Amino acid sequence: MTTFKAGKEYYGIFTCSSETIDTIKVIRRTAKTAWVINDNTEKKMKIHNYDGVEFVYPHGRYSMAMVIKASRERVLEAV
């Protein structure tokens, strides 16, 4: 199973605009909940699971809602 890990950053792409990316940083987590920083705000989010990959809804759950999956870890490149 692909899970969220504390201290890592993950990204998601908006459904309506593929050029717009949003990121979250996981501060801590339990089995069902993740505390993340998104838009400079700390939020508590329920962790969902589909096909062995955890995911969260950072902006709420609605028909075109963005999904951030644990498989989309953001890797920062050294310049």
PDB file of N, CA, C and O in Angstrom:
ATOM      1  N   MET A   1       0.838  -1.180   0.000  1.00  0.00           N
ATOM      2  CA  MET A   1       0.000   0.000   0.000  1.00  0.00           C
ATOM      3  C   MET A   1       0.885   1.246   0.000  1.00  0.00           C
ATOM      4  O   MET A   1       1.903   1.292   0.690  1.00  0.00           O
ATOM      5  N   THR A   2       0.496   2.237  -0.765  1.00  0.00           N
ATOM      6  CA  THR A   2       1.203   3.508  -0.822  1.00  0.00           C
ATOM      7  C   THR A   2       0.570   4.448   0.198  1.00  0.00           C
ATOM      8  O   THR A   2      -0.620   4.750   0.105  1.00  0.00           O
ATOM      9  N   THR A   3       1.353   4.912   1.169  1.00  0.00           N
ATOM     10  CA  THR A   3       0.823   5.716   2.269  1.00  0.00           C
ATOM     11  C   THR A   3       1.499   7.082   2.342  1.00  0.00           C
ATOM     12  O   THR A   3       2.596   7.281   1.820  1.00  0.00           O
ATOM     13  N   PHE A   4       0.815   8.019   3.002  1.00  0.00           N
ATOM     14  CA  PHE A   4       1.404   9.322   3.288  1.00  0.00           C
ATOM     15  C   PHE A   4       2.421   9.168   4.413  1.00  0.00           C
ATOM     16  O   PHE A   4       2.222   8.374   5.333  1.00  0.00           O
ATOM     17  N   LYS A   5       3.508   9.930   4.338  1.00  0.00           N
ATOM     18  CA  LYS A   5       4.539   9.896   5.362  1.00  0.00           C
ATOM     19  C   LYS A   5       4.754  11.306   5.904  1.00  0.00           C
ATOM     20  O   LYS A   5       4.796  12.271   5.140  1.00  0.00           O
ATOM     21  N   ALA A   6       4.890  11.420   7.210  1.00  0.00           N
ATOM     22  CA  ALA A   6       5.095  12.723   7.843  1.00  0.00           C
ATOM     23  C   ALA A   6       6.394  13.348   7.339  1.00  0.00           C
ATOM     24  O   ALA A   6       7.410  12.669   7.187  1.00  0.00           O
ATOM     25  N   GLY A   7       6.340  14.660   7.083  1.00  0.00           N
ATOM     26  CA  GLY A   7       7.505  15.398   6.621  1.00  0.00           C
ATOM     27  C   GLY A   7       7.650  15.449   5.105  1.00  0.00           C
ATOM     28  O   GLY A   7       8.522  16.158   4.603  1.00  0.00           O
ATOM     29  N   LYS A   8       6.834  14.729   4.375  1.00  0.00           N
ATOM     30  CA  LYS A   8       6.922  14.699   2.905  1.00  0.00           C
ATOM     31  C   LYS A   8       5.876  15.629   2.290  1.00  0.00           C
ATOM     32  O   LYS A   8       4.855  15.936   2.905  1.00  0.00           O
ATOM     33  N   GLU A   9       6.157  16.072   1.054  1.00  0.00           N
ATOM     34  CA  GLU A   9       5.219  16.912   0.310  1.00  0.00           C
ATOM     35  C   GLU A   9       4.627  16.107  -0.841  1.00  0.00           C
ATOM     36  O   GLU A   9       5.291  15.268  -1.449  1.00  0.00           O
ATOM     37  N   TYR A  10       3.347  16.393  -1.121  1.00  0.00           N
ATOM     38  CA  TYR A  10       2.625  15.706  -2.187  1.00  0.00           C
ATOM     39  C   TYR A  10       1.901  16.757  -3.021  1.00  0.00           C
ATOM     40  O   TYR A  10       1.592  17.842  -2.528  1.00  0.00           O
ATOM     41  N   TYR A  11       1.631  16.436  -4.282  1.00  0.00           N
ATOM     42  CA  TYR A  11       0.972  17.405  -5.167  1.00  0.00           C
ATOM     43  C   TYR A  11      -0.251  16.795  -5.838  1.00  0.00           C
ATOM     44  O   TYR A  11      -0.402  15.577  -5.925  1.00  0.00           O
ATOM     45  N   GLY A  12      -1.115  17.685  -6.307  1.00  0.00           N
ATOM     46  CA  GLY A  12      -2.300  17.288  -7.048  1.00  0.00           C
ATOM     47  C   GLY A  12      -2.534  18.285  -8.165  1.00  0.00           C
ATOM     48  O   GLY A  12      -2.076  19.426  -8.098  1.00  0.00           O
ATOM     49  N   ILE A  13      -3.249  17.850  -9.194  1.00  0.00           N
ATOM     50  CA  ILE A  13      -3.533  18.691 -10.353  1.00  0.00           C
ATOM     51  C   ILE A  13      -5.039  18.907 -10.421  1.00  0.00           C
ATOM     52  O   ILE A  13      -5.812  17.958 -10.298  1.00  0.00           O
ATOM     53  N   PHE A  14      -5.456  20.159 -10.616  1.00  0.00           N
ATOM     54  CA  PHE A  14      -6.878  20.475 -10.710  1.00  0.00           C
ATOM     55  C   PHE A  14      -7.489  19.840 -11.956  1.00  0.00           C
ATOM     56  O   PHE A  14      -6.846  19.776 -13.004  1.00  0.00           O
ATOM     57  N   THR A  15      -8.715  19.377 -11.842  1.00  0.00           N
ATOM     58  CA  THR A  15      -9.411  18.718 -12.942  1.00  0.00           C
ATOM     59  C   THR A  15      -9.652  19.673 -14.108  1.00  0.00           C
ATOM     60  O   THR A  15      -9.502  19.286 -15.267  1.00  0.00           O
ATOM     61  N   CYS A  16     -10.020  20.904 -13.811  1.00  0.00           N
ATOM     62  CA  CYS A  16     -10.386  21.858 -14.864  1.00  0.00           C
ATOM     63  C   CYS A  16      -9.196  22.581 -15.479  1.00  0.00           C
ATOM     64  O   CYS A  16      -9.318  23.154 -16.561  1.00  0.00           O
ATOM     65  N   SER A  17      -8.053  22.563 -14.812  1.00  0.00           N
ATOM     66  CA  SER A  17      -6.876  23.251 -15.321  1.00  0.00           C
ATOM     67  C   SER A  17      -5.642  22.405 -15.039  1.00  0.00           C
ATOM     68  O   SER A  17      -5.138  22.388 -13.916  1.00  0.00           O
ATOM     69  N   SER A  18      -5.163  21.712 -16.044  1.00  0.00           N
ATOM     70  CA  SER A  18      -4.041  20.798 -15.843  1.00  0.00           C
ATOM     71  C   SER A  18      -2.723  21.510 -15.579  1.00  0.00           C
ATOM     72  O   SER A  18      -1.741  20.873 -15.199  1.00  0.00           O
ATOM     73  N   GLU A  19      -2.692  22.824 -15.775  1.00  0.00           N
ATOM     74  CA  GLU A  19      -1.473  23.582 -15.507  1.00  0.00           C
ATOM     75  C   GLU A  19      -1.409  24.086 -14.065  1.00  0.00           C
ATOM     76  O   GLU A  19      -0.376  24.600 -13.637  1.00  0.00           O
ATOM     77  N   THR A  20      -2.495  23.944 -13.319  1.00  0.00           N
ATOM     78  CA  THR A  20      -2.552  24.422 -11.946  1.00  0.00           C
ATOM     79  C   THR A  20      -2.288  23.265 -10.987  1.00  0.00           C
ATOM     80  O   THR A  20      -3.009  22.268 -10.981  1.00  0.00           O
ATOM     81  N   ILE A  21      -1.251  23.417 -10.187  1.00  0.00           N
ATOM     82  CA  ILE A  21      -0.842  22.370  -9.251  1.00  0.00           C
ATOM     83  C   ILE A  21      -0.940  22.917  -7.834  1.00  0.00           C
ATOM     84  O   ILE A  21      -0.626  24.081  -7.587  1.00  0.00           O
ATOM     85  N   ASP A  22      -1.378  22.074  -6.908  1.00  0.00           N
ATOM     86  CA  ASP A  22      -1.455  22.431  -5.494  1.00  0.00           C
ATOM     87  C   ASP A  22      -0.671  21.398  -4.701  1.00  0.00           C
ATOM     88  O   ASP A  22      -0.640  20.223  -5.068  1.00  0.00           O
ATOM     89  N   THR A  23      -0.041  21.825  -3.620  1.00  0.00           N
ATOM     90  CA  THR A  23       0.757  20.910  -2.810  1.00  0.00           C
ATOM     91  C   THR A  23       0.303  20.926  -1.357  1.00  0.00           C
ATOM     92  O   THR A  23      -0.271  21.903  -0.876  1.00  0.00           O
ATOM     93  N   ILE A  24       0.573  19.829  -0.677  1.00  0.00           N
ATOM     94  CA  ILE A  24       0.365  19.739   0.762  1.00  0.00           C
ATOM     95  C   ILE A  24       1.629  19.172   1.376  1.00  0.00           C
ATOM     96  O   ILE A  24       2.371  18.437   0.724  1.00  0.00           O
ATOM     97  N   LYS A  25       1.873  19.514   2.631  1.00  0.00           N
ATOM     98  CA  LYS A  25       2.973  18.926   3.393  1.00  0.00           C
ATOM     99  C   LYS A  25       2.367  18.241   4.598  1.00  0.00           C
ATOM    100  O   LYS A  25       1.667  18.878   5.386  1.00  0.00           O
ATOM    101  N   VAL A  26       2.625  16.953   4.753  1.00  0.00           N
ATOM    102  CA  VAL A  26       2.082  16.182   5.866  1.00  0.00           C
ATOM    103  C   VAL A  26       2.930  16.445   7.101  1.00  0.00           C
ATOM    104  O   VAL A  26       4.137  16.202   7.100  1.00  0.00           O
ATOM    105  N   ILE A  27       2.289  16.947   8.157  1.00  0.00           N
ATOM    106  CA  ILE A  27       2.981  17.235   9.409  1.00  0.00           C
ATOM    107  C   ILE A  27       3.029  15.990  10.281  1.00  0.00           C
ATOM    108  O   ILE A  27       4.089  15.604  10.775  1.00  0.00           O
ATOM    109  N   ARG A  28       1.873  15.370  10.464  1.00  0.00           N
ATOM    110  CA  ARG A  28       1.770  14.133  11.233  1.00  0.00           C
ATOM    111  C   ARG A  28       0.536  13.399  10.759  1.00  0.00           C
ATOM    112  O   ARG A  28      -0.301  13.954  10.046  1.00  0.00           O
ATOM    113  N   ARG A  29       0.431  12.135  11.166  1.00  0.00           N
ATOM    114  CA  ARG A  29      -0.705  11.339  10.723  1.00  0.00           C
ATOM    115  C   ARG A  29      -0.989  10.205  11.692  1.00  0.00           C
ATOM    116  O   ARG A  29      -0.127   9.772  12.457  1.00  0.00           O
ATOM    117  N   THR A  30      -2.225   9.742  11.629  1.00  0.00           N
ATOM    118  CA  THR A  30      -2.630   8.518  12.307  1.00  0.00           C
ATOM    119  C   THR A  30      -3.103   7.564  11.213  1.00  0.00           C
ATOM    120  O   THR A  30      -2.882   7.824  10.031  1.00  0.00           O
ATOM    121  N   ALA A  31      -3.742   6.478  11.590  1.00  0.00           N
ATOM    122  CA  ALA A  31      -4.195   5.514  10.588  1.00  0.00           C
ATOM    123  C   ALA A  31      -5.261   6.095   9.662  1.00  0.00           C
ATOM    124  O   ALA A  31      -5.318   5.725   8.489  1.00  0.00           O
ATOM    125  N   LYS A  32      -6.115   7.005  10.169  1.00  0.00           N
ATOM    126  CA  LYS A  32      -7.230   7.520   9.373  1.00  0.00           C
ATOM    127  C   LYS A  32      -7.213   9.026   9.143  1.00  0.00           C
ATOM    128  O   LYS A  32      -8.058   9.541   8.410  1.00  0.00           O
ATOM    129  N   THR A  33      -6.270   9.747   9.753  1.00  0.00           N
ATOM    130  CA  THR A  33      -6.259  11.206   9.693  1.00  0.00           C
ATOM    131  C   THR A  33      -4.855  11.724   9.405  1.00  0.00           C
ATOM    132  O   THR A  33      -3.866  11.168   9.882  1.00  0.00           O
ATOM    133  N   ALA A  34      -4.780  12.800   8.617  1.00  0.00           N
ATOM    134  CA  ALA A  34      -3.509  13.464   8.345  1.00  0.00           C
ATOM    135  C   ALA A  34      -3.651  14.940   8.680  1.00  0.00           C
ATOM    136  O   ALA A  34      -4.660  15.559   8.344  1.00  0.00           O
ATOM    137  N   TRP A  35      -2.653  15.503   9.336  1.00  0.00           N
ATOM    138  CA  TRP A  35      -2.583  16.934   9.587  1.00  0.00           C
ATOM    139  C   TRP A  35      -1.600  17.484   8.567  1.00  0.00           C
ATOM    140  O   TRP A  35      -0.439  17.077   8.537  1.00  0.00           O
ATOM    141  N   VAL A  36      -2.062  18.409   7.733  1.00  0.00           N
ATOM    142  CA  VAL A  36      -1.248  18.910   6.628  1.00  0.00           C
ATOM    143  C   VAL A  36      -1.204  20.431   6.644  1.00  0.00           C
ATOM    144  O   VAL A  36      -2.038  21.088   7.267  1.00  0.00           O
ATOM    145  N   ILE A  37      -0.222  20.970   5.953  1.00  0.00           N
ATOM    146  CA  ILE A  37      -0.160  22.407   5.701  1.00  0.00           C
ATOM    147  C   ILE A  37      -0.507  22.609   4.233  1.00  0.00           C
ATOM    148  O   ILE A  37       0.139  22.056   3.343  1.00  0.00           O
ATOM    149  N   ASN A  38      -1.547  23.418   3.996  1.00  0.00           N
ATOM    150  CA  ASN A  38      -2.007  23.732   2.648  1.00  0.00           C
ATOM    151  C   ASN A  38      -2.396  25.198   2.646  1.00  0.00           C
ATOM    152  O   ASN A  38      -3.168  25.636   3.498  1.00  0.00           O
ATOM    153  N   ASP A  39      -1.872  25.958   1.702  1.00  0.00           N
ATOM    154  CA  ASP A  39      -2.128  27.403   1.625  1.00  0.00           C
ATOM    155  C   ASP A  39      -1.745  28.103   2.921  1.00  0.00           C
ATOM    156  O   ASP A  39      -2.467  28.987   3.383  1.00  0.00           O
ATOM    157  N   ASN A  40      -0.620  27.720   3.513  1.00  0.00           N
ATOM    158  CA  ASN A  40      -0.098  28.278   4.769  1.00  0.00           C
ATOM    159  C   ASN A  40      -1.054  28.107   5.932  1.00  0.00           C
ATOM    160  O   ASN A  40      -1.002  28.875   6.892  1.00  0.00           O
ATOM    161  N   THR A  41      -1.917  27.124   5.863  1.00  0.00           N
ATOM    162  CA  THR A  41      -2.886  26.839   6.914  1.00  0.00           C
ATOM    163  C   THR A  41      -2.794  25.367   7.287  1.00  0.00           C
ATOM    164  O   THR A  41      -2.719  24.499   6.418  1.00  0.00           O
ATOM    165  N   GLU A  42      -2.800  25.098   8.585  1.00  0.00           N
ATOM    166  CA  GLU A  42      -2.790  23.709   9.030  1.00  0.00           C
ATOM    167  C   GLU A  42      -4.210  23.166   8.998  1.00  0.00           C
ATOM    168  O   GLU A  42      -5.129  23.784   9.533  1.00  0.00           O
ATOM    169  N   LYS A  43      -4.386  22.015   8.373  1.00  0.00           N
ATOM    170  CA  LYS A  43      -5.702  21.404   8.236  1.00  0.00           C
ATOM    171  C   LYS A  43      -5.641  19.946   8.659  1.00  0.00           C
ATOM    172  O   LYS A  43      -4.606  19.290   8.540  1.00  0.00           O
ATOM    173  N   LYS A  44      -6.760  19.454   9.152  1.00  0.00           N
ATOM    174  CA  LYS A  44      -6.908  18.055   9.502  1.00  0.00           C
ATOM    175  C   LYS A  44      -7.771  17.415   8.419  1.00  0.00           C
ATOM    176  O   LYS A  44      -8.865  17.902   8.131  1.00  0.00           O
ATOM    177  N   MET A  45      -7.284  16.319   7.813  1.00  0.00           N
ATOM    178  CA  MET A  45      -8.000  15.699   6.701  1.00  0.00           C
ATOM    179  C   MET A  45      -8.167  14.211   6.921  1.00  0.00           C
ATOM    180  O   MET A  45      -7.290  13.541   7.467  1.00  0.00           O
ATOM    181  N   LYS A  46      -9.307  13.709   6.485  1.00  0.00           N
ATOM    182  CA  LYS A  46      -9.565  12.278   6.532  1.00  0.00           C
ATOM    183  C   LYS A  46      -8.810  11.607   5.392  1.00  0.00           C
ATOM    184  O   LYS A  46      -8.830  12.089   4.259  1.00  0.00           O
ATOM    185  N   ILE A  47      -8.143  10.495   5.693  1.00  0.00           N
ATOM    186  CA  ILE A  47      -7.423   9.738   4.676  1.00  0.00           C
ATOM    187  C   ILE A  47      -8.361   8.687   4.092  1.00  0.00           C
ATOM    188  O   ILE A  47      -8.962   7.901   4.824  1.00  0.00           O
ATOM    189  N   HIS A  48      -8.478   8.683   2.766  1.00  0.00           N
ATOM    190  CA  HIS A  48      -9.275   7.696   2.052  1.00  0.00           C
ATOM    191  C   HIS A  48      -8.320   6.711   1.384  1.00  0.00           C
ATOM    192  O   HIS A  48      -7.128   6.991   1.255  1.00  0.00           O
ATOM    193  N   ASN A  49      -8.835   5.572   0.963  1.00  0.00           N
ATOM    194  CA  ASN A  49      -8.013   4.558   0.336  1.00  0.00           C
ATOM    195  C   ASN A  49      -8.754   4.006  -0.882  1.00  0.00           C
ATOM    196  O   ASN A  49      -9.931   3.656  -0.804  1.00  0.00           O
ATOM    197  N   TYR A  50      -8.044   3.937  -2.002  1.00  0.00           N
ATOM    198  CA  TYR A  50      -8.616   3.318  -3.198  1.00  0.00           C
ATOM    199  C   TYR A  50      -7.522   2.545  -3.917  1.00  0.00           C
ATOM    200  O   TYR A  50      -6.488   3.107  -4.278  1.00  0.00           O
ATOM    201  N   ASP A  51      -7.748   1.285  -4.118  1.00  0.00           N
ATOM    202  CA  ASP A  51      -6.844   0.425  -4.873  1.00  0.00           C
ATOM    203  C   ASP A  51      -5.419   0.442  -4.313  1.00  0.00           C
ATOM    204  O   ASP A  51      -4.451   0.416  -5.074  1.00  0.00           O
ATOM    205  N   GLY A  52      -5.293   0.486  -2.991  1.00  0.00           N
ATOM    206  CA  GLY A  52      -3.981   0.421  -2.348  1.00  0.00           C
ATOM    207  C   GLY A  52      -3.227   1.732  -2.277  1.00  0.00           C
ATOM    208  O   GLY A  52      -2.050   1.739  -1.917  1.00  0.00           O
ATOM    209  N   VAL A  53      -3.873   2.851  -2.611  1.00  0.00           N
ATOM    210  CA  VAL A  53      -3.225   4.167  -2.557  1.00  0.00           C
ATOM    211  C   VAL A  53      -4.067   5.096  -1.695  1.00  0.00           C
ATOM    212  O   VAL A  53      -5.270   5.233  -1.916  1.00  0.00           O
ATOM    213  N   GLU A  54      -3.432   5.737  -0.708  1.00  0.00           N
ATOM    214  CA  GLU A  54      -4.149   6.705   0.134  1.00  0.00           C
ATOM    215  C   GLU A  54      -4.299   8.022  -0.620  1.00  0.00           C
ATOM    216  O   GLU A  54      -3.461   8.378  -1.449  1.00  0.00           O
ATOM    217  N   PHE A  55      -5.399   8.749  -0.312  1.00  0.00           N
ATOM    218  CA  PHE A  55      -5.608  10.063  -0.910  1.00  0.00           C
ATOM    219  C   PHE A  55      -6.440  10.938   0.023  1.00  0.00           C
ATOM    220  O   PHE A  55      -7.123  10.440   0.918  1.00  0.00           O
ATOM    221  N   VAL A  56      -6.373  12.254  -0.203  1.00  0.00           N
ATOM    222  CA  VAL A  56      -7.148  13.230   0.566  1.00  0.00           C
ATOM    223  C   VAL A  56      -7.788  14.224  -0.399  1.00  0.00           C
ATOM    224  O   VAL A  56      -7.361  14.372  -1.544  1.00  0.00           O
ATOM    225  N   TYR A  57      -8.822  14.898   0.095  1.00  0.00           N
ATOM    226  CA  TYR A  57      -9.471  15.992  -0.626  1.00  0.00           C
ATOM    227  C   TYR A  57      -9.053  17.296   0.069  1.00  0.00           C
ATOM    228  O   TYR A  57      -9.651  17.636   1.091  1.00  0.00           O
ATOM    229  N   PRO A  58      -8.064  18.039  -0.429  1.00  0.00           N
ATOM    230  CA  PRO A  58      -7.577  19.222   0.280  1.00  0.00           C
ATOM    231  C   PRO A  58      -8.532  20.415   0.291  1.00  0.00           C
ATOM    232  O   PRO A  58      -8.424  21.276   1.164  1.00  0.00           O
ATOM    233  N   HIS A  59      -9.456  20.480  -0.655  1.00  0.00           N
ATOM    234  CA  HIS A  59     -10.364  21.630  -0.739  1.00  0.00           C
ATOM    235  C   HIS A  59     -11.824  21.234  -0.547  1.00  0.00           C
ATOM    236  O   HIS A  59     -12.720  21.991  -0.920  1.00  0.00           O
ATOM    237  N   GLY A  60     -12.071  20.076   0.021  1.00  0.00           N
ATOM    238  CA  GLY A  60     -13.430  19.607   0.229  1.00  0.00           C
ATOM    239  C   GLY A  60     -13.810  18.558  -0.794  1.00  0.00           C
ATOM    240  O   GLY A  60     -13.120  18.353  -1.793  1.00  0.00           O
ATOM    241  N   ARG A  61     -14.919  17.903  -0.524  1.00  0.00           N
ATOM    242  CA  ARG A  61     -15.362  16.800  -1.382  1.00  0.00           C
ATOM    243  C   ARG A  61     -16.578  17.248  -2.183  1.00  0.00           C
ATOM    244  O   ARG A  61     -17.650  17.467  -1.618  1.00  0.00           O
ATOM    245  N   TYR A  62     -16.418  17.384  -3.487  1.00  0.00           N
ATOM    246  CA  TYR A  62     -17.489  17.758  -4.398  1.00  0.00           C
ATOM    247  C   TYR A  62     -17.198  17.124  -5.758  1.00  0.00           C
ATOM    248  O   TYR A  62     -16.173  16.458  -5.907  1.00  0.00           O
ATOM    249  N   SER A  63     -18.052  17.307  -6.735  1.00  0.00           N
ATOM    250  CA  SER A  63     -17.967  16.543  -7.982  1.00  0.00           C
ATOM    251  C   SER A  63     -16.650  16.707  -8.735  1.00  0.00           C
ATOM    252  O   SER A  63     -16.152  15.727  -9.289  1.00  0.00           O
ATOM    253  N   MET A  64     -16.072  17.890  -8.779  1.00  0.00           N
ATOM    254  CA  MET A  64     -14.822  18.117  -9.503  1.00  0.00           C
ATOM    255  C   MET A  64     -13.666  18.399  -8.541  1.00  0.00           C
ATOM    256  O   MET A  64     -12.720  19.105  -8.890  1.00  0.00           O
ATOM    257  N   ALA A  65     -13.746  17.853  -7.345  1.00  0.00           N
ATOM    258  CA  ALA A  65     -12.748  18.135  -6.312  1.00  0.00           C
ATOM    259  C   ALA A  65     -11.383  17.572  -6.680  1.00  0.00           C
ATOM    260  O   ALA A  65     -11.267  16.505  -7.283  1.00  0.00           O
ATOM    261  N   MET A  66     -10.350  18.323  -6.297  1.00  0.00           N
ATOM    262  CA  MET A  66      -8.984  17.862  -6.478  1.00  0.00           C
ATOM    263  C   MET A  66      -8.694  16.728  -5.507  1.00  0.00           C
ATOM    264  O   MET A  66      -9.178  16.733  -4.375  1.00  0.00           O
ATOM    265  N   VAL A  67      -7.912  15.768  -5.946  1.00  0.00           N
ATOM    266  CA  VAL A  67      -7.490  14.651  -5.115  1.00  0.00           C
ATOM    267  C   VAL A  67      -5.970  14.654  -5.082  1.00  0.00           C
ATOM    268  O   VAL A  67      -5.325  14.750  -6.126  1.00  0.00           O
ATOM    269  N   ILE A  68      -5.400  14.550  -3.896  1.00  0.00           N
ATOM    270  CA  ILE A  68      -3.956  14.408  -3.771  1.00  0.00           C
ATOM    271  C   ILE A  68      -3.676  13.003  -3.276  1.00  0.00           C
ATOM    272  O   ILE A  68      -4.111  12.610  -2.193  1.00  0.00           O
ATOM    273  N   LYS A  69      -2.934  12.244  -4.093  1.00  0.00           N
ATOM    274  CA  LYS A  69      -2.628  10.850  -3.790  1.00  0.00           C
ATOM    275  C   LYS A  69      -1.240  10.723  -3.170  1.00  0.00           C
ATOM    276  O   LYS A  69      -0.353  11.540  -3.421  1.00  0.00           O
ATOM    277  N   ALA A  70      -1.072   9.685  -2.359  1.00  0.00           N
ATOM    278  CA  ALA A  70       0.229   9.421  -1.742  1.00  0.00           C
ATOM    279  C   ALA A  70       1.263   9.003  -2.786  1.00  0.00           C
ATOM    280  O   ALA A  70       2.463   9.072  -2.522  1.00  0.00           O
ATOM    281  N   SER A  71       0.824   8.578  -3.944  1.00  0.00           N
ATOM    282  CA  SER A  71       1.751   8.176  -5.004  1.00  0.00           C
ATOM    283  C   SER A  71       2.353   9.369  -5.739  1.00  0.00           C
ATOM    284  O   SER A  71       3.260   9.200  -6.554  1.00  0.00           O
ATOM    285  N   ARG A  72       1.858  10.569  -5.458  1.00  0.00           N
ATOM    286  CA  ARG A  72       2.364  11.780  -6.109  1.00  0.00           C
ATOM    287  C   ARG A  72       3.244  12.576  -5.157  1.00  0.00           C
ATOM    288  O   ARG A  72       2.913  13.705  -4.793  1.00  0.00           O
ATOM    289  N   GLU A  73       4.347  11.994  -4.762  1.00  0.00           N
ATOM    290  CA  GLU A  73       5.264  12.687  -3.855  1.00  0.00           C
ATOM    291  C   GLU A  73       6.035  13.754  -4.631  1.00  0.00           C
ATOM    292  O   GLU A  73       6.519  13.516  -5.737  1.00  0.00           O
ATOM    293  N   ARG A  74       6.134  14.918  -4.029  1.00  0.00           N
ATOM    294  CA  ARG A  74       6.848  16.023  -4.675  1.00  0.00           C
ATOM    295  C   ARG A  74       8.318  15.893  -4.336  1.00  0.00           C
ATOM    296  O   ARG A  74       8.691  15.857  -3.164  1.00  0.00           O
ATOM    297  N   VAL A  75       9.145  15.823  -5.353  1.00  0.00           N
ATOM    298  CA  VAL A  75      10.591  15.708  -5.181  1.00  0.00           C
ATOM    299  C   VAL A  75      11.210  17.039  -5.547  1.00  0.00           C
ATOM    300  O   VAL A  75      11.060  17.517  -6.672  1.00  0.00           O
ATOM    301  N   LEU A  76      11.907  17.636  -4.594  1.00  0.00           N
ATOM    302  CA  LEU A  76      12.538  18.922  -4.829  1.00  0.00           C
ATOM    303  C   LEU A  76      13.926  18.682  -5.402  1.00  0.00           C
ATOM    304  O   LEU A  76      14.718  17.915  -4.853  1.00  0.00           O
ATOM    305  N   GLU A  77      14.201  19.344  -6.502  1.00  0.00           N
ATOM    306  CA  GLU A  77      15.510  19.198  -7.162  1.00  0.00           C
ATOM    307  C   GLU A  77      16.472  20.234  -6.657  1.00  0.00           C
ATOM    308  O   GLU A  77      16.089  21.386  -6.457  1.00  0.00           O
ATOM    309  N   ALA A  78      17.709  19.856  -6.445  1.00  0.00           N
ATOM    310  CA  ALA A  78      18.757  20.792  -6.036  1.00  0.00           C
ATOM    311  C   ALA A  78      19.217  21.577  -7.252  1.00  0.00           C
ATOM    312  O   ALA A  78      19.461  21.015  -8.320  1.00  0.00           O
ATOM    313  N   VAL A  79      19.333  22.894  -7.070  1.00  0.00           N
ATOM    314  CA  VAL A  79      19.735  23.739  -8.190  1.00  0.00           C
ATOM    315  C   VAL A  79      21.173  24.155  -8.021  1.00  0.00           C
ATOM    316  O   VAL A  79      21.711  24.874  -8.862  1.00  0.00           O
TER     317      VAL A  79
END
